[in-house]
């Protein structure tokens, strides 16, 4: 916990993963084992079962526990040692005109990122991906961040930051910061 950051973290503990008031207009794509099997065949990997179980509850959307901490590091333009965010997870579906986990290759190609990654979330500067390099199952979770201090107009430099060895470990790291209640606020601002 940072000094002066009196924020309580509430960690994800297995319920209310998906947020109901997502900022995103989401289409509810159907999901079942057949769709998952097809998706894995297209991606050429086995998706983590804990991810698939969440997708069966809701096929993508906003997260109730959108934060995780980055390990310490020394690149100034990356929030090392601080809080990073995965605001939502893309659904699994086969429609070309809407982003899905199956859009990973196209998304990565747009920014010249190479590697066997399955994209869970990105804003094109920061990425949360399943890392399948050297394996076809049990991927690590990787945070890929644009290094603004070394990127140039023509080239983007990326930092690869491993967040967790498995998706299950990643889930345990997710947290939310509860809103401050008004009593705490009043005390904090009282004049002596």
Helices and strands as residue ranges (DSSP letters): E 9-11, H 33-43, H 49-57, E 61-62, E 67-69, E 83-85, E 88-89, G 101-103, H 104-110, E 117-122, E 126-131, E 140-146, E 158-164, H 167-173, E 175-177, H 182-188
